[in-house]
Amino acid sequence: MNVVLLQADLKWASPESNAQAFDVAIREAYDAAKGCKPDLYVLPEMWSTGFATQPEGIAEEFDTTCQSLEWMKSMADSTDAAIAGSVAVHCQDGSYRNRFFFVKPGGEFVFYDKHHLFTYGGEHHRYTAGNERVVVEWRGVRFLLLVCYDLRFPKWARSNEDYDAIIYVASWPTPRVDAWSALLKARAIENQCYVLGVNRVGSDPSCEYCGGTAFIDPYGSAEQCPYGEVSALVGQIDMDSMNAFRQKFPVLLDRD
């Protein structure tokens, strides 16, 4: 499976502008892939607005859909690939959610609501945490969906041999980027899985971001986007190689 990780500079509170920018980035990545057609594109956390801890007037109203989800559906159809990334939504029950959508061609989608809200930044004051892990299957690969601060909690991500890759979408600030890189590798090594970590660049009203978007294999070997640059990273998930590694060195059978 071919995946494209999109490291972007998000425009604050502007879903239309961000969708237009990702439209261009996805089509450029599609053209550049040539014979290796992408199966999945991954966008950062709150890709449509930037990371908004005060969601009033910024989060999208969500009933059964929202503007950014409709764009993701359209892009999935036009590229025949899945599109993944989180969006700030305001639900009918009045709650705000940091909602990670995984959208397949044909309009089918699943979502994960971020479980570990970033209390240091005040996310817990306005958002409601999700309580369910979500694994989605796409073209023979099972993906665990996680968001940013979830990365610091290995128990939440621990493999029960129920997934093949973890996707982390993030808005992870520059001062802690070394922790981001180290923890992504740790999650891959301890769970013998692929890890797709997508972080943004640029700035918002609170933080600066330098990226560090990475594709990591089950051995912990990483390919990474250049720091500070808008860029795309292409990786290939090799299920045969991963399964052979798990059979030869069955670490997961000894998990706690």
C-alpha positions as semicolon CSV with decimal commas, in nm:
position;residue;x (nm);y (nm);z (nm)
1;M;0,000;0,000;0,000
2;N;0,125;0,346;-0,094
3;V;0,059;0,630;0,151
4;V;0,120;1,004;0,124
5;L;0,175;1,214;0,436
6;L;0,107;1,585;0,386
7;Q;0,301;1,830;0,602
8;A;0,123;2,163;0,565
9;D;0,116;2,524;0,687
10;L;-0,247;2,571;0,792
11;K;-0,432;2,900;0,757
12;W;-0,599;2,989;1,083
13;A;-0,976;2,929;1,100
14;S;-1,019;2,909;0,723
15;P;-1,159;2,572;0,605
16;E;-1,202;2,695;0,248
17;S;-0,841;2,811;0,213
18;N;-0,702;2,497;0,372
19;A;-0,917;2,271;0,156
20;Q;-0,795;2,452;-0,155
21;A;-0,433;2,414;-0,046
22;F;-0,476;2,042;0,022
23;D;-0,656;1,999;-0,308
24;V;-0,341;2,125;-0,481
25;A;-0,107;1,923;-0,256
26;I;-0,297;1,599;-0,311
27;R;-0,310;1,640;-0,687
28;E;0,059;1,725;-0,700
29;A;0,137;1,415;-0,494
30;Y;-0,087;1,207;-0,718
31;D;0,094;1,331;-1,030
32;A;0,436;1,278;-0,871
33;A;0,351;0,921;-0,770
34;K;0,326;0,814;-1,136
35;G;0,336;0,433;-1,135
36;C;0,286;0,411;-0,757
37;K;-0,071;0,530;-0,720
38;P;-0,145;0,641;-0,361
39;D;-0,403;0,447;-0,160
40;L;-0,415;0,688;0,134
41;Y;-0,349;1,057;0,201
42;V;-0,303;1,175;0,561
43;L;-0,357;1,536;0,672
44;P;-0,263;1,693;1,010
45;E;-0,474;1,744;1,322
46;M;-0,755;2,001;1,275
47;W;-0,640;2,037;0,916
48;S;-0,923;2,272;0,820
49;T;-0,870;2,537;1,091
50;G;-0,550;2,486;1,285
51;F;-0,548;2,367;1,647
52;A;-0,825;2,566;1,815
53;T;-0,860;2,523;2,192
54;Q;-1,139;2,785;2,185
55;P;-1,369;2,626;1,926
56;E;-1,661;2,869;1,940
57;G;-1,705;3,023;1,595
58;I;-1,432;2,797;1,452
59;A;-1,554;2,438;1,489
60;E;-1,785;2,314;1,214
61;E;-2,145;2,224;1,291
62;F;-2,182;1,847;1,266
63;D;-2,511;1,659;1,224
64;T;-2,439;1,368;0,995
65;T;-2,176;1,560;0,803
66;C;-1,996;1,893;0,778
67;Q;-1,822;2,105;0,513
68;S;-1,476;1,957;0,561
69;L;-1,606;1,601;0,567
70;E;-1,788;1,661;0,239
71;W;-1,462;1,787;0,087
72;M;-1,285;1,474;0,210
73;K;-1,553;1,254;0,051
74;S;-1,520;1,437;-0,279
75;M;-1,141;1,409;-0,276
76;A;-1,154;1,038;-0,188
77;D;-1,382;0,977;-0,485
78;S;-1,172;1,179;-0,729
79;T;-0,843;1,012;-0,631
80;D;-0,977;0,662;-0,557
81;A;-0,790;0,680;-0,227
82;A;-0,877;0,720;0,139
83;I;-0,835;1,063;0,304
84;A;-0,759;1,091;0,676
85;G;-0,732;1,386;0,915
86;S;-0,904;1,547;1,213
87;V;-1,152;1,833;1,222
88;A;-1,294;2,041;1,510
89;V;-1,670;1,978;1,516
90;H;-1,968;2,100;1,720
91;C;-2,210;1,812;1,767
92;Q;-2,587;1,821;1,806
93;D;-2,557;1,731;2,174
94;G;-2,367;2,055;2,228
95;S;-2,025;1,894;2,270
96;Y;-1,713;1,991;2,080
97;R;-1,500;1,706;1,948
98;N;-1,155;1,676;1,796
99;R;-1,279;1,423;1,541
100;F;-1,045;1,216;1,326
101;F;-1,219;1,114;1,002
102;F;-1,103;0,827;0,781
103;V;-1,292;0,861;0,453
104;K;-1,304;0,598;0,179
105;P;-1,414;0,638;-0,185
106;G;-1,789;0,605;-0,218
107;G;-1,868;0,816;0,088
108;E;-1,805;0,554;0,360
109;F;-1,626;0,692;0,664
110;V;-1,542;0,613;1,024
111;F;-1,429;0,851;1,295
112;Y;-1,233;0,856;1,618
113;D;-1,281;1,123;1,883
114;K;-0,949;1,218;2,047
115;H;-0,923;1,042;2,382
116;H;-0,633;1,223;2,552
117;L;-0,721;1,592;2,544
118;F;-0,425;1,828;2,580
119;T;-0,484;1,965;2,931
120;Y;-0,161;2,170;2,927
121;G;-0,309;2,374;2,641
122;G;-0,663;2,384;2,782
123;E;-0,821;2,155;2,523
124;H;-1,012;1,971;2,798
125;H;-1,201;2,287;2,899
126;R;-1,408;2,300;2,580
127;Y;-1,378;1,959;2,413
128;T;-1,525;1,625;2,512
129;A;-1,297;1,322;2,501
130;G;-1,381;1,006;2,313
131;N;-1,365;0,674;2,495
132;E;-1,337;0,418;2,216
133;R;-1,036;0,301;2,019
134;V;-1,107;0,283;1,647
135;V;-0,945;0,050;1,395
136;V;-1,039;0,078;1,028
137;E;-0,949;-0,166;0,750
138;W;-0,853;-0,032;0,409
139;R;-0,725;-0,238;0,118
140;G;-0,590;-0,513;0,340
141;V;-0,431;-0,290;0,606
142;R;-0,579;-0,226;0,952
143;F;-0,520;0,127;1,085
144;L;-0,548;0,244;1,446
145;L;-0,658;0,610;1,448
146;L;-0,497;0,837;1,709
147;V;-0,447;1,212;1,758
148;C;-0,146;1,413;1,876
149;Y;-0,132;1,395;2,261
150;D;-0,245;1,030;2,242
151;L;0,114;0,961;2,140
152;R;0,235;1,004;2,498
153;F;0,019;0,720;2,628
154;P;0,150;0,380;2,511
155;K;-0,117;0,176;2,690
156;W;-0,390;0,335;2,475
157;A;-0,199;0,238;2,162
158;R;-0,086;-0,108;2,273
159;S;-0,139;-0,369;2,006
160;N;-0,371;-0,659;2,069
161;E;-0,267;-0,788;1,726
162;D;-0,573;-0,601;1,596
163;Y;-0,398;-0,349;1,370
164;D;-0,105;-0,318;1,130
165;A;-0,034;0,055;1,138
166;I;-0,100;0,355;1,361
167;I;-0,186;0,695;1,219
168;Y;-0,107;0,994;1,442
169;V;-0,231;1,331;1,315
170;A;-0,090;1,620;1,513
171;S;-0,028;1,985;1,586
172;W;0,290;1,921;1,788
173;P;0,484;2,240;1,875
174;T;0,848;2,296;1,788
175;P;0,987;2,296;2,147
176;R;0,877;1,933;2,194
177;V;0,952;1,797;1,848
178;D;1,234;1,571;1,974
179;A;0,980;1,394;2,195
180;W;0,748;1,359;1,894
181;S;1,018;1,187;1,687
182;A;1,130;0,958;1,969
183;L;0,780;0,850;2,068
184;L;0,674;0,775;1,712
185;K;0,967;0,535;1,682
186;A;0,889;0,381;2,019
187;R;0,528;0,309;1,922
188;A;0,646;0,138;1,601
189;I;0,910;-0,074;1,774
190;E;0,705;-0,186;2,073
191;N;0,399;-0,274;1,863
192;Q;0,588;-0,414;1,561
193;C;0,382;-0,198;1,329
194;Y;0,406;0,086;1,083
195;V;0,356;0,436;1,223
196;L;0,241;0,730;1,014
197;G;0,294;1,057;1,203
198;V;0,172;1,376;1,034
199;N;0,254;1,711;1,193
200;R;0,209;2,064;1,060
201;V;0,447;2,357;1,004
202;G;0,394;2,731;1,045
203;S;0,223;2,903;1,337
204;D;-0,111;2,976;1,498
205;P;-0,205;3,229;1,770
206;S;-0,044;3,009;2,037
207;C;0,242;2,802;1,894
208;E;0,500;2,748;1,624
209;Y;0,536;2,415;1,443
210;C;0,830;2,269;1,252
211;G;0,680;1,942;1,126
212;G;0,878;1,625;1,166
213;T;0,619;1,426;0,970
214;A;0,750;1,069;0,955
215;F;0,689;0,725;0,805
216;I;0,830;0,456;1,034
217;D;0,853;0,083;0,972
218;P;0,813;-0,194;1,234
219;Y;1,190;-0,197;1,297
220;G;1,187;0,173;1,390
221;S;1,354;0,296;1,072
222;A;1,216;0,636;0,977
223;E;1,182;0,856;0,672
224;Q;1,094;1,215;0,751
225;C;0,983;1,539;0,588
226;P;1,228;1,832;0,604
227;Y;1,177;2,045;0,912
228;G;0,992;2,370;0,854
229;E;0,886;2,298;0,496
230;V;0,554;2,231;0,332
231;S;0,614;1,890;0,180
232;A;0,480;1,543;0,105
233;L;0,629;1,213;0,215
234;V;0,552;0,889;0,032
235;G;0,581;0,556;0,211
236;Q;0,496;0,196;0,131
237;I;0,336;-0,044;0,377
238;D;0,469;-0,394;0,305
239;M;0,238;-0,639;0,480
240;D;0,438;-0,947;0,381
241;S;0,755;-0,803;0,532
242;M;0,582;-0,699;0,854
243;N;0,407;-1,032;0,900
244;A;0,731;-1,222;0,840
245;F;0,903;-1,008;1,105
246;R;0,622;-1,069;1,355
247;Q;0,640;-1,445;1,296
248;K;1,019;-1,460;1,321
249;F;1,038;-1,240;1,633
250;P;0,696;-1,267;1,803
251;V;0,732;-0,986;2,058
252;L;0,358;-0,928;2,080
253;L;0,300;-1,276;2,225
254;D;0,491;-1,164;2,536
255;R;0,308;-0,834;2,586
256;D;0,176;-0,744;2,931
